[in-house]
Amino acid sequence: TSLRNWSDRLLGRGSAAITVPVMDGALKPNRQLDEASVAAEIAGIDDLACDGQQLWISAGKRLLRLHDGQPLLVREFSADITALAAQTHGTLAVALGGTQVQVLHTQADGSLSDGPALQSLQGQPLHSVNALAFEADGALLLSDGSQQHSTDAWCHDLMTLGHTGRVTRWQPATGAVQSLASGLHHAFGVLSLDGQALFSESWKHRVRAASGPGALVAELPGYPSRMSAAAGGGFWLSCFVCRSQLVEFVLREPAYRQRMIQEIDPRYWIAPALSSGHSFLEPLQGAGVKQMGMLKPWAPPRSYGLVLRVSADGRVLSSLHSQVDGRHHGVTAVVECAGALWVASKGAGRLLRIDLNKAEART
């Protein structure tokens, strides 16, 4: 293995290659996310969940639900909500500050009462819980992105080549905890699909099943995050940022990367972001400069909006984009609810609504 790694570095292939998969075929860029209707402007919007009838939204410390097309505040917590999940019979789960998972029960008057809570896994405290998903029997899947960096420091985890993520199954009714995977390169996204547990491994650009070592979806052009089931089978997958050759190159240059981390404001690192174009101090991304006053939509991305429709066997069927010159970047959640597809653009602070027939259209 060491000989192979040495030859890869010498020849620039394998793990040392800085190539990024081409967006073509089902991944061919379009304007669907930019053309989506803006259901609401919600500062800090992060995660979405559907209980079969209502859409639930997390934004900072606020838990909201969509009522008559408008976000209605249900409860405000003492810490940021870093993940959200819902069941059809009114049970919710939230991750607070990334360090605690709290089950909530909906009462007849619409209020929420506290249920069981989880703060540690096998003696190790939760650190950056960023996604939750209920299984059919009421068990809760959770991804703890990193044991070194908080949920909002995901870029630090990427730039330090973090691999301390883990995925766990928790039974709130009994308190039983089962480790499904550990040592992950940023676990971000969980889903129970057809009886198996799936999870996203962001820095490896893949989605895996907990039951096997191989990848269900691999070599993605973006960093995958949260998932949700699709009514027609398979699932929806959000990619919260996209890859570029320049970032891939920086990730393979330890001396440069370490100096950048130590000396440069994180806002101006050569690294992906949830939104961009706000400061002239941001690094240029190769060809991502304005020509004739216009930013090219096919320029290498610093931020991007991407949602994938994936079949149960791991094939990407279609995709929804907000290109480099678009405005709905940093997609952190996507869910079907009430006959529509709802998308959280954290980079833009917007809740988007897309007609399901249009979203399902094959490329």
Beta strands, then each sheet from edge to edge (+ up, - down):
strand 1: 37-41
strand 2: 45-50
strand 3: 55-59
strand 4: 62-67
strand 5: 70-76
strand 6: 81-86
strand 7: 91-96
strand 8: 100-106
strand 9: 112-118
strand 10: 120-121
strand 11: 124-125
strand 12: 129-134
strand 13: 140-144
strand 14: 165-170
strand 15: 177-184
strand 16: 187-193
strand 17: 196-201
strand 18: 206-209
strand 19: 215-217
strand 20: 222-229
strand 21: 235-242
strand 22: 290-291
strand 23: 294-295
strand 24: 305-310
strand 25: 316-322
strand 26: 331-337
strand 27: 340-345
strand 28: 350-355
sheet 1: 1+ 28- 27+ 26-
sheet 2: 2+ 3- 4+ 5-
sheet 3: 6+ 7- 8+ 9-
sheet 4: 10+ 11-
sheet 5: 12+ 13- 14+ 15-
sheet 6: 16+ 17- 18+ 19-
sheet 7: 20+ 21- 24+ 25-
sheet 8: 22+ 23-
end
